[in-house]
Amino acid sequence: MATMNARALCLAVVAIVFSVLPRQALAAGEGSKEADKITALPGQPKDAVVQQYSGYVNLDDKAGKSLFYYFVEATADPATKPLLLWLNGGPGCSSFGIGAFQEIGPFRVDTDGKTLCNFKYAWNTVANVLYLESPVGVGFSYAANTDVYKVMGDNMTADDSLQFLLKWLDRFPEYKGRDLFIVGESYAGHYVPELAAAILAAKNAAINLKGIAVGNAILEFAAEQAALYEYLWQHAFLSDSAHTLIGQRCKNAEDNSPLCSGAKDTAYNQLGNVDVYNIYANTCHDKNKVKPTGSNCMDLADPCAQYYVEAYLNQPEVLKVIRANTGLKYKWTRCRQTFYNLLKFGDSPTKSMLPYIKAVAAAGVRVWVFSGDLDAMVPVIATKQSMEKLGLGVVADWRPWSIDSKDPEVAGYVIEYKGVVFATVRGSGHMVPIDRPDRGLALFSSFIKGEPLPKAAPMVDG
């Protein structure tokens, strides 16, 4: 009898939990393309020409996972354009709020936190772009059984993302078999190649994976963390004494001893208010605030942009239009702190991604790796070393590239290995589409076309 009472109580609790969730979230697996269509986002420019959708895909598993997506069709001839899946990293950061509204989407949020601005370097000018809030628990994605958040990791994220993609393609069948590219940054250096490996293993004809690209990607975490201090010292942000102390007290890149950690803490405390994700960028001094009278879309590179996005995505009218689950007990935030301690992210963080990169390239999938060269957190010097460790032969050696062949301005440098292209983006930090959106779009356009990055035009004297 006690067992029956406990079971009845459990069912009652589940019924209560599900009763407070909006119908559209619970029925996510029953959604349709037509039901998910957004007529217009609040504050959207009247001249915007965009076909956009958002909603949930229910994974129908024991945890009751519902993954939130935002999808934007290409501005012209979407039927002929490839499909791009964009993933932000963290782990725990939002592909919707960061990827769509700060990086590559059709709109940026103005300083008032209510008005949207057209973005001229949006990637849906060349592709149909799908943004996935992943892993579950990030952004608007959620699980009915929140215990699943305690056991998140790379393997679960890859499996969930593959399930999501297959179910999403059932909802948008015109994209089955369409050329698919997966792009992400930072900790998506894990998400992207692992999802690619899962797709290749599944051998499902609905998914036609053509290429992956990762920017400022965490590929070898310990080596990148060690290179952070070397990079900062090389750029005159650390004293010689702090640099020397690290060299004396840290035996290797994996050293987590109190002596080594103390030396690194001493060095880090010398930085002051510097953004290690872009060492030369301005920082935000007015956090969590919006400006009632704003820029009128004049400054899309505002260092406080993330706070304008947070204000926008927590407006009740926005939540209603995008069909977000308003029954959740937390508000939307760009990075969910539950997952943000990378070293506690399940099965994953310290393993090398290089075997995945090699395996995906060996399968004939296009692989590009790119680095903004002002990022100290995942410094270009570490990524260069990772590329060399792949042991792939050089097909085309290091050279400058430009946005187009008529432009003499050097946008970065590129080297092509057998199966992998590595490019730098000059003047950018950790998030290329924010810091150098023109160069980011040019790089992505070449990537999906399978074309070499343009050579910089020669300088012509006066």
C-alpha positions in Angstrom: 0.0 0.0 0.0 2.9 2.3 0.8 4.4 1.6 -2.6 1.1 2.5 -4.3 0.8 5.7 -2.3 4.4 6.8 -3.2 3.7 6.0 -6.9 0.5 8.0 -6.8 2.2 10.9 -5.1 4.9 10.8 -7.8 2.3 10.9 -10.6 0.5 13.7 -8.9 3.7 15.8 -8.7 4.5 15.1 -12.3 0.9 16.2 -13.2 1.3 19.4 -11.3 4.7 20.2 -12.9 3.3 19.6 -16.4 0.1 21.6 -15.7 2.1 24.8 -15.2 3.9 24.5 -18.5 2.5 26.1 -21.5 0.6 23.9 -23.9 2.9 24.7 -26.8 6.0 23.6 -24.9 4.5 20.3 -23.8 3.2 19.6 -27.3 6.5 20.5 -28.9 6.9 17.2 -30.6 3.5 17.8 -32.2 4.5 21.2 -33.7 4.6 22.2 -37.3 6.4 24.6 -39.5 3.2 26.7 -39.9 2.6 26.8 -36.2 6.1 27.9 -35.5 6.2 30.8 -37.9 6.9 34.3 -36.6 5.0 37.0 -38.4 7.2 39.7 -36.9 9.3 40.1 -33.8 8.5 43.0 -31.4 10.5 46.0 -32.4 11.4 44.5 -35.7 12.2 47.1 -38.5 9.2 47.6 -40.8 11.4 47.2 -43.9 12.8 43.8 -42.7 12.3 41.0 -45.2 12.7 37.8 -43.3 11.0 34.4 -42.9 11.6 33.2 -39.4 10.4 30.5 -37.1 10.8 29.4 -33.5 9.6 26.8 -31.1 10.4 23.6 -29.3 11.3 20.1 -30.4 10.5 17.5 -27.8 13.0 14.6 -27.6 10.4 12.3 -26.0 12.9 10.8 -23.6 12.6 10.1 -19.9 13.9 13.5 -18.8 11.2 15.3 -20.9 13.7 17.4 -22.8 12.4 20.2 -25.0 15.0 22.0 -27.1 14.3 25.5 -28.3 15.2 26.6 -31.8 15.1 29.8 -33.9 15.3 29.5 -37.7 15.8 32.1 -40.4 15.5 31.4 -44.1 18.0 32.9 -46.5 17.0 36.4 -47.7 17.0 35.3 -51.4 16.4 31.9 -53.0 16.2 29.9 -49.8 15.4 26.7 -51.8 18.9 26.9 -53.4 20.8 27.8 -50.2 22.4 25.3 -47.8 21.4 24.8 -44.2 23.6 26.1 -41.4 23.3 24.8 -37.8 24.9 27.4 -35.4 26.0 26.4 -31.9 27.4 28.6 -29.2 29.7 27.2 -26.5 30.2 27.9 -22.8 29.2 25.2 -22.0 25.9 26.7 -21.2 25.7 29.8 -23.5 22.8 30.6 -25.7 22.9 30.2 -29.5 19.7 32.2 -29.7 20.6 35.3 -27.6 24.3 35.4 -28.5 24.5 33.7 -31.9 21.3 35.2 -33.4 21.2 38.6 -31.7 24.8 39.5 -31.2 26.7 37.7 -33.9 25.2 36.4 -37.2 21.4 36.9 -37.1 19.3 39.3 -39.1 18.8 41.7 -36.2 20.8 43.3 -33.4 19.1 44.8 -30.3 19.4 48.5 -29.9 20.4 50.2 -26.6 16.8 50.6 -25.4 16.4 46.8 -25.1 13.2 46.9 -27.2 14.1 48.0 -30.7 15.7 45.7 -33.3 18.1 46.9 -35.9 18.8 45.3 -39.4 22.2 43.7 -39.5 24.0 44.0 -42.9 26.4 41.2 -42.2 23.8 38.6 -41.3 24.8 35.1 -42.4 21.3 34.3 -43.7 22.3 36.4 -46.7 24.1 33.3 -47.9 22.4 30.4 -46.0 19.4 29.2 -44.1 20.4 29.5 -40.5 19.2 27.3 -37.6 20.1 28.3 -34.1 19.8 25.6 -31.4 19.7 26.3 -27.6 21.9 23.4 -26.5 22.5 21.5 -24.3 19.1 21.2 -22.6 18.8 23.8 -19.9 20.5 26.5 -21.9 18.5 29.6 -22.8 14.9 28.6 -23.4 15.6 24.8 -23.6 14.5 22.8 -20.6 13.9 19.4 -19.2 10.8 18.5 -17.1 13.1 16.4 -15.0 15.7 18.9 -13.9 17.9 16.2 -12.4 19.3 15.7 -15.9 21.1 19.0 -15.6 23.4 17.3 -13.0 24.7 14.8 -15.5 25.2 16.8 -18.6 28.2 16.3 -20.8 29.5 16.1 -24.3 28.1 12.7 -25.2 24.6 13.6 -24.1 24.8 16.9 -25.9 25.8 15.2 -29.2 23.1 12.6 -28.9 20.4 15.2 -28.1 21.5 17.5 -30.9 21.3 14.6 -33.4 17.8 13.7 -32.2 16.8 17.3 -32.4 18.1 17.7 -36.0 16.3 14.6 -37.2 13.0 15.7 -35.6 13.5 19.2 -36.9 14.0 17.9 -40.4 10.6 16.1 -40.1 9.1 19.4 -39.3 10.9 21.1 -42.2 11.2 18.2 -44.8 12.3 20.5 -47.6 15.7 20.6 -45.9 16.1 16.8 -45.9 19.2 16.0 -48.0 20.1 19.7 -48.3 23.8 20.5 -47.9 24.3 20.9 -44.1 27.1 22.9 -42.5 27.7 23.1 -38.7 29.5 26.1 -37.3 30.2 27.2 -33.7 32.7 28.9 -31.4 34.5 28.4 -28.1 33.3 25.3 -26.3 31.4 24.4 -29.5 34.9 23.2 -30.5 33.6 20.1 -28.6 29.9 20.3 -29.7 30.5 20.6 -33.4 33.0 17.8 -34.2 31.3 15.4 -31.8 27.9 16.1 -33.4 29.5 15.6 -36.8 30.9 12.3 -35.7 27.5 11.2 -34.4 25.9 12.2 -37.7 28.5 10.2 -39.7 27.9 7.2 -37.5 24.1 7.4 -37.9 24.3 7.3 -41.7 20.8 8.9 -42.0 20.0 10.0 -45.6 18.1 13.0 -44.3 21.3 14.6 -43.1 23.8 15.6 -45.8 26.7 16.9 -43.8 29.1 18.8 -46.0 31.3 20.8 -43.6 32.1 21.9 -40.1 33.8 25.1 -38.9 34.8 26.1 -35.4 36.0 29.6 -34.3 38.4 30.2 -31.3 37.6 26.7 -30.4 38.4 24.8 -27.2 40.2 21.8 -28.7 42.9 21.1 -26.1 41.8 22.9 -22.9 44.9 22.5 -20.7 47.2 23.7 -23.5 45.0 26.6 -24.2 44.8 27.7 -20.6 48.6 27.5 -20.4 49.0 29.5 -23.5 46.7 32.2 -22.1 49.5 33.5 -19.8 52.1 33.2 -22.5 49.9 35.2 -24.9 49.2 37.9 -22.3 52.9 38.2 -21.5 53.8 38.5 -25.2 51.3 41.3 -25.5 52.7 43.2 -22.5 49.8 42.6 -20.2 51.8 40.7 -17.6 55.1 41.5 -15.9 58.3 39.6 -16.6 58.4 38.5 -12.9 54.8 37.0 -13.1 55.7 35.2 -16.3 58.9 33.9 -14.8 57.1 32.7 -11.7 54.6 30.7 -13.8 57.5 29.1 -15.6 59.2 28.1 -12.3 56.1 26.8 -10.5 54.1 25.1 -13.3 55.7 21.8 -14.4 53.5 21.4 -17.5 50.2 22.4 -19.1 48.2 20.0 -16.9 49.7 21.2 -13.6 46.9 22.1 -11.2 49.1 22.2 -8.1 48.5 25.0 -5.5 52.0 26.4 -6.4 51.1 26.6 -10.1 47.6 27.9 -9.5 48.9 30.6 -7.1 51.4 31.8 -9.7 48.7 32.1 -12.3 46.4 33.9 -9.9 49.1 36.4 -9.2 49.6 37.0 -12.9 45.8 37.3 -13.6 45.4 39.8 -10.9 47.8 42.2 -12.7 45.4 42.5 -15.7 42.9 45.0 -14.2 39.6 45.6 -16.1 40.7 43.9 -19.4 38.5 41.6 -21.4 40.6 38.5 -22.0 38.2 37.5 -24.9 39.4 40.6 -26.7 42.4 42.2 -25.1 42.0 45.5 -27.0 38.2 45.9 -26.8 36.3 48.4 -24.7 34.5 46.9 -21.7 31.0 47.6 -20.4 30.8 49.9 -17.5 27.0 50.2 -17.2 26.0 46.6 -16.7 22.4 45.4 -16.5 21.0 48.7 -17.7 19.4 49.9 -20.9 19.2 53.4 -22.3 15.6 54.7 -22.9 16.8 57.0 -25.6 19.3 55.0 -27.6 21.6 55.0 -30.6 18.9 54.5 -33.2 20.9 51.5 -34.4 24.0 53.6 -34.9 26.3 51.5 -32.7 25.9 47.8 -33.1 29.3 47.1 -31.5 28.3 48.5 -28.1 30.2 46.6 -25.4 27.1 46.4 -23.3 25.1 44.7 -26.0 24.6 41.5 -24.1 22.5 43.4 -21.5 20.2 44.9 -24.2 19.7 41.4 -25.5 18.8 40.1 -22.1 16.3 42.9 -21.6 14.7 42.2 -25.0 14.4 38.4 -24.6 12.8 38.8 -21.1 9.9 41.0 -22.4 6.5 39.2 -22.0 5.5 40.2 -25.6 8.7 38.7 -27.0 8.3 35.5 -25.0 4.8 35.2 -26.4 5.7 35.8 -30.0 8.6 33.3 -30.0 6.5 30.7 -28.0 9.0 30.4 -25.2 8.1 28.4 -22.1 7.0 31.0 -19.6 6.4 28.3 -17.0 10.1 28.0 -16.2 11.2 29.4 -12.8 14.1 31.3 -14.2 14.5 34.2 -16.7 16.4 33.9 -19.8 20.1 34.5 -19.5 22.9 34.4 -22.0 24.9 31.7 -20.1 23.4 29.3 -17.7 25.8 29.1 -14.7 24.7 25.6 -13.9 26.9 24.4 -16.7 29.5 27.2 -16.9 32.1 25.4 -14.8 33.7 23.7 -17.7 35.8 21.2 -15.6 32.5 19.8 -14.2 30.8 19.3 -17.5 30.4 15.6 -17.4 32.5 13.3 -19.6 34.2 15.9 -21.6 36.2 19.0 -21.0 39.9 18.0 -20.8 39.9 15.5 -23.7 41.5 16.5 -26.9 39.2 17.2 -29.9 42.0 16.6 -32.4 41.1 12.9 -33.0 37.5 14.0 -33.9 38.8 16.7 -36.2 41.0 14.2 -38.0 38.2 11.6 -38.3 35.7 14.1 -39.6 38.2 15.4 -42.2 39.1 11.8 -43.2 35.5 11.1 -43.9 35.6 13.8 -46.6 33.7 16.4 -44.6 35.1 20.0 -45.1 36.8 21.2 -41.9 37.8 24.8 -41.2 39.2 26.2 -38.0 39.5 30.0 -37.5 40.9 32.2 -34.8 40.4 35.9 -33.9 44.0 36.9 -33.1 43.1 39.2 -30.1 41.6 36.4 -28.0 43.7 35.5 -24.9 41.2 32.9 -23.5 41.7 30.6 -26.5 44.8 32.2 -28.0 45.8 31.8 -31.6 49.2 30.5 -30.6 47.6 27.5 -28.9 45.3 26.8 -31.9 48.3 27.0 -34.3 50.1 24.4 -32.2 47.0 22.2 -32.2 46.8 22.3 -36.0 50.4 21.3 -36.3 49.7 18.3 -33.9 47.2 17.0 -36.4 50.2 15.9 -38.5 48.5 16.7 -41.8 50.5 17.7 -44.9 50.5 21.3 -46.0 48.6 21.8 -49.3 48.9 25.6 -49.5 51.3 27.4 -47.1 50.6 30.4 -44.9 49.5 33.6 -46.7 47.4 36.7 -46.1 43.7 36.8 -47.2 41.3 39.6 -47.7 37.5 40.1 -47.9 37.7 40.1 -51.7 40.5 40.0 -54.3 40.2 43.7 -54.9 40.8 44.7 -51.3 44.5 45.2 -50.3 43.5 45.2 -46.6 44.8 42.0 -44.8 41.8 40.4 -43.1 43.9 37.6 -41.7 46.1 34.7 -42.6 45.4 31.2 -43.9 47.1 27.8 -44.3 45.5 24.8 -45.9 46.4 21.3 -44.6 45.3 18.1 -46.2 41.6 18.0 -45.2 41.7 21.0 -42.8 41.9 24.8 -43.4 43.1 27.1 -40.6 42.5 30.8 -40.8 43.2 33.8 -38.5 41.0 36.9 -38.4 43.0 40.0 -37.9 41.7 42.4 -35.3 39.1 40.1 -33.8 38.8 38.5 -30.4 37.0 35.4 -29.3 33.8 36.1 -31.2 34.6 37.0 -34.8 31.1 38.0 -35.9 30.9 40.6 -33.2 34.4 42.1 -33.6 34.9 41.8 -37.3 31.5 40.9 -38.8 32.6 41.8 -42.4 35.5 39.4 -42.2 33.4 36.8 -40.5 30.8 36.8 -43.3 33.5 36.7 -45.9 35.2 33.7 -44.3 31.9 31.8 -43.9 30.9 32.5 -47.5 34.2 31.0 -48.8 33.8 28.1 -46.4 30.3 27.0 -47.6 31.3 27.5 -51.3 34.4 25.4 -50.8 36.5 28.2 -52.2 39.9 29.5 -51.0 39.8 32.7 -49.1 40.5 35.6 -51.4 44.1 36.8 -51.7 44.8 40.4 -50.6 45.2 42.7 -53.6 48.6 44.2 -54.0 49.1 47.7 -52.7 49.2 50.4 -55.4 51.3 53.5 -54.7 49.5 56.9 -54.8 
